[in-house]
Amino acid sequence: METKNIQHLYRRIGFGILPVETYKLSSKSKKVIINNLFTASKKVTPLEVDTSEIKEIFRSMVDIKKIDPDTRRKIQKISRKKQIEFNIAWINRLSNTPEILREKMVLFWANHFVCEDNSITYIQQFNNTLRKHALGNFKDFVNAISKEAAMTKYLNTKQNKKQKPNENFARELMELFTLGVGHYSENDIKESAKAFTGYSHNLQGEFVFRKRTHHEGDKTFFGKKGNFTGEDIIEIILEQKQCAKFICEKLYRYFVNETIDEKHISAMVNVFYKDYNIERVMRFMLSSEWFYDEKNIGTKIKSPIELLVGLKQTVPTTFKNPKQLIYIQRLLGQVLLKPPNVSGWKGGKNWIDSNTIVLRLKLPSMLLNNAYISKLKQNEASESVNTEKELFKRKMGNRFNVKTNWKYFNNQFKNVKIDAIENHLIACQINEGTKAYLSSLKKVSKQEYCIQLMSLPEYQMC
Amino acid sequence: MYTTYVVTRISNVLIMDRRKFLKQSSLASSLFFVPSFVRAFEEVASNKLGYKRLVIIQLSGGNDGLNTVIPYRNDLYYKERPSLAIKEKDIIKLNDEVGLNPSLKPLKKLYDKGYLSIINNVGYPNPVRSHFRSMDIWQTATNSNEYSQSGWLGRYLDNFGKQPYSAIEIDESLSLAMKGENVNAIATQDAKSFYNLSKDPYFKNLSKHKNDAHLSEHNLGYLYKSMIAAESSAKYIFETSKTYSSLQEYPNNKFGKQLKTTAQFINSGLKTKVFYTALGGFDTHVNQINTQKRLLSQYADGIEAFVQDLITNNTFKNTLILTFSEFGRRVKQNASIGTDHGTANNIFVIGENLKKQGFYNNMASLSDLDDNGDLKFEIDFRTIYATVLNKWLEVDDKKVLNRSFTQLDFI
C-alpha cells in the first residue's frame, strides 16, 4: 500500500501514524492492512477507573430507595473526582491502544449517542456500552443505548410514565439517533413515547422495566398498529431505509468528507441496510477506492481531541497535573464526557474561533518546547536557539507542567531526513507562501523543525 | 448596518468646524493615512455620539429569585419556606409589598435613582428544569423543544456585527449565546495574555506569506483567515484597552475582576457592542441562605463599582446591563434548607434612561402554581431580547430571533 494512503487511513481511523510503523506496513497490501485493523479491534477492552468507593456506599445502604442528602453529596464528590480520572484514562487509551479502530469508533459514537451524567458509575457503564457495540450490530446497539441508566436519566425516559408520557427520548431517538429530522411525524413521537414507558434503572445502574408505569395497549407507528414495546419501535425504525442512510451519511462525514457524495452513500447504504452490521459497512468504506481520493486527504479540521492525542502520539507527553489536560480540552472546546447538548459537537469549522485558533497554533510549542518556535534564519548560528528558548521558558514556557519524551520522537524519526519530516506530520499540501517562509528558516534540529511544522495551520488538518 | 453607521458618523464629523477637525486629527500619527484618520474620529464618535453597549450578566446555577426579590407581605412565602424565608426585619424594603435580599443594598441605591427596572416572572413555555438545557434555551432563544447550535448574540454578530470583537465574553471560553452561524465572538479574560498568545512573530510571518490564490473557501483557507482575524482582534483589543486604566476600586474576586475588565474595554472606547460575563454557584439545593448571601453580595458589590466606574467616565448613559439566570427555584423549600430547580425568575435591567423604573410588572402568584409547585411564567424572556435588540441595539430583532416577539416598554 502506498505510504500516502496508509497515512490517510490512519489519520482517519486513528490519530496518525509514525514513520517506523508506516515503513513496516508499506510492504503489505491494502487488504492485509485493513484486515489487520479489524482483527486488532476484535477484542473489547473496557475502560475502567476504580469505583469501589461508590459501590461500597451503595452496598452499605439500608434503604436503597432513599439516599440521604449527606450520602448523596458524598457520592457526587467522589463522582466528580472520578470523572476527571476517567477523562484522562480515556485520552491515554486513545493515545496508546492496539484496538485503535474500535476506539476511534467509540469517539464517533460518543458524539452520536450523546449522553452526559454526573454519576461516574453510570457514565462509565455507558461508555463501555459504546465500546462493546462500536463495530457490532446497530439494532443491538440502539436497544442497548435505550436501556442505559445514564440515557434514561439524560433524556428523561425515567420520567416517561403511562399517566404522564415524556417524549424527550422518543424524539431524540428519531431525530438524532436513527432517522434525522423531518423523517417522522409528531404523532410517531407521541405514540412511540408510550412504548418506552416503564424504562428505568436501579441504583446500581442496571436496566429495570417498570411494568406498572408501562402503557399497555395499541400504538400506531409508521402506519403499523399494535401493542408495541420499545424494542418493536426500534425494529420498525430500522426497517426504514432512511435509518441506514442517516447513519452512513454520518459515518461518511466523520471518516471521509464533510461534503456528501450521493453515489458513495448509496453504495454504503446497500451494504448497511442488509443487516445493520457496522463492521461490514466500515470495511466497505475503508476498502473502497474513493476513500483514498485526493479530495478526501488532509481536508478535515482535527477535533480538539484529535489534535491533542495526535500530539501525544508523536511526542509522548505526561501531564503532572491532570487537571491541566482537562483545562486544555475546555479551552479548545471539547471536554470528553461533557458534550454541549444532546446533538453533540458540531465539528468542522465550528471548532474554530479567534481563541481556539490562537491556542491551537501555540499549543504544540507550549506543551513540547517551552513555548518556543524557532525563527532562526539560514545564516544565523544555531546556538542562539538555546538562549532564546531560555527566554521563552521564563516568559510563558511554564504554563503547563508536562513531561515530554523527545527521545521517543527522535527514535521514530531516526531514518527520516529532516526535509521529509513534513510528509509524516502534515496531511495536506502546505500553502505556497508558507513553504517559502519555511525554507527561508534554518532547520536547526528535527525537534525544532517538528515544532515549526506543528505550529502551522496545516497541522490542524487531517 | 454597521458600515452605514460608521459612514454617518464620519459625515457628521466632517461637518465639524475645520479647526477642531485639524486639532483632533493631529493626534493621529499621519493626517493623510486614511485608516488612522478614520480611527481618530471613530474614537471621538464612540463616546460622544451615543455608542450603545449591552452588558449581559448570567447568574449560573439557577438563582433563587424568590429570596432575591421578596414578597415580604405574602403569607404563602413564609408558609412554604419556614426555615428559608428571610425575616421581614432584614429585608431591604422597596415598597409596601416587596423588598430585596439583604445582600443587595447597592441595588437599592440604583433603584432609588431610577436606574433599575425589575421584570418579574420571566420564563418560557414548557420549562425545562435541567441546568444545561435551560441555559441553552436562554442562550439560543429557541423554544424549549428545539435545539440550536447558534446563540442569539452570535446571530446578532452574524447579521449586524462587523468584527469578532463586536461582542466579547469576559471569560476563558465562549458561551453558546455568543456563537453565530458564521461569526463567533471573542472570549478573553485578559487582553494581554490573549495578545501574547497570538503575537509570536512566527504567526505574523505566516500571515504575511499567506498565498491567497490557494486559500479559497476550503477548511485550510478558513484556518488562515481565522488566524489573521484573531491576531488583529487580539492586537486591537489589547492596544485599545491599555490606553485607559480605571481608578475605580472593585471587589477582589473573579466577578469583580471581570467587571473591571469590561469597564476598561468600554471606557477605552473599544468598538464592542455586547459584553457577556457570568457569576456561578447559584445551585443552592443545600443550606441556601449563606451561599446565596455571599453570591448576591459579590454580584451587587461588583455592579455598584461597575456602574460608578461607567458614571465617572460618562459611559453609563450608553450602557445597558441585563442580569438573568437559567431558571428560578421551587417555591417550597426542600428538606435540606435549600430549594430545587424551578421555572420563572426575575430579571434586572440597569441603565440610566429606563422607561419603566422600579417594577416593570407585578410579582408572580404564589398560589397559582404548576403541577410541580413552580411559578407560572408571565413574560417570555425572548420579548426582552427582542426589545433590547430593537430599541437598544437598534437592529431588526426578527433577523436574530428568527420570529417576531412583542416589544416591551422598559427602555
Boltz contact constraints between the chains, C-beta under 6 A:
constraints:
  - contact:
      token1: [A, 69]
      token2: [B, 336]
      max_distance: 6.0
  - contact:
      token1: [A, 301]
      token2: [B, 219]
      max_distance: 6.0
  - contact:
      token1: [A, 330]
      token2: [B, 173]
      max_distance: 6.0
  - contact:
      token1: [A, 341]
      token2: [B, 136]
      max_distance: 6.0
  - contact:
      token1: [A, 343]
      token2: [B, 147]
      max_distance: 6.0
  - contact:
      token1: [A, 346]
      token2: [B, 149]
      max_distance: 6.0
  - contact:
      token1: [A, 349]
      token2: [B, 222]
      max_distance: 6.0
  - contact:
      token1: [A, 352]
      token2: [B, 226]
      max_distance: 6.0
  - contact:
      token1: [A, 353]
      token2: [B, 184]
      max_distance: 6.0
  - contact:
      token1: [A, 354]
      token2: [B, 164]
      max_distance: 6.0
  - contact:
      token1: [A, 354]
      token2: [B, 186]
      max_distance: 6.0
  - contact:
      token1: [A, 354]
      token2: [B, 230]
      max_distance: 6.0
  - contact:
      token1: [A, 354]
      token2: [B, 233]
      max_distance: 6.0
  - contact:
      token1: [A, 355]
      token2: [B, 187]
      max_distance: 6.0
  - contact:
      token1: [A, 357]
      token2: [B, 226]
      max_distance: 6.0
  - contact:
      token1: [A, 357]
      token2: [B, 227]
      max_distance: 6.0
  - contact:
      token1: [A, 357]
      token2: [B, 230]
      max_distance: 6.0
  - contact:
      token1: [A, 358]
      token2: [B, 197]
      max_distance: 6.0
  - contact:
      token1: [A, 358]
      token2: [B, 198]
      max_distance: 6.0
  - contact:
      token1: [A, 358]
      token2: [B, 230]
      max_distance: 6.0
  - contact:
      token1: [A, 362]
      token2: [B, 197]
      max_distance: 6.0
  - contact:
      token1: [A, 373]
      token2: [B, 202]
      max_distance: 6.0
  - contact:
      token1: [A, 375]
      token2: [B, 201]
      max_distance: 6.0
  - contact:
      token1: [A, 375]
      token2: [B, 202]
      max_distance: 6.0
  - contact:
      token1: [A, 431]
      token2: [B, 211]
      max_distance: 6.0
  - contact:
      token1: [A, 431]
      token2: [B, 214]
      max_distance: 6.0
  - contact:
      token1: [A, 432]
      token2: [B, 211]
      max_distance: 6.0
  - contact:
      token1: [A, 432]
      token2: [B, 214]
      max_distance: 6.0
  - contact:
      token1: [A, 433]
      token2: [B, 209]
      max_distance: 6.0
  - contact:
      token1: [A, 433]
      token2: [B, 210]
      max_distance: 6.0
  - contact:
      token1: [A, 433]
      token2: [B, 211]
      max_distance: 6.0
  - contact:
      token1: [A, 434]
      token2: [B, 206]
      max_distance: 6.0
  - contact:
      token1: [A, 434]
      token2: [B, 209]
      max_distance: 6.0
  - contact:
      token1: [A, 437]
      token2: [B, 205]
      max_distance: 6.0
  - contact:
      token1: [A, 437]
      token2: [B, 209]
      max_distance: 6.0
  - contact:
      token1: [A, 457]
      token2: [B, 223]
      max_distance: 6.0
  - contact:
      token1: [A, 457]
      token2: [B, 224]
      max_distance: 6.0
  - contact:
      token1: [A, 457]
      token2: [B, 227]
      max_distance: 6.0
  - contact:
      token1: [A, 460]
      token2: [B, 223]
      max_distance: 6.0
  - contact:
      token1: [A, 461]
      token2: [B, 220]
      max_distance: 6.0
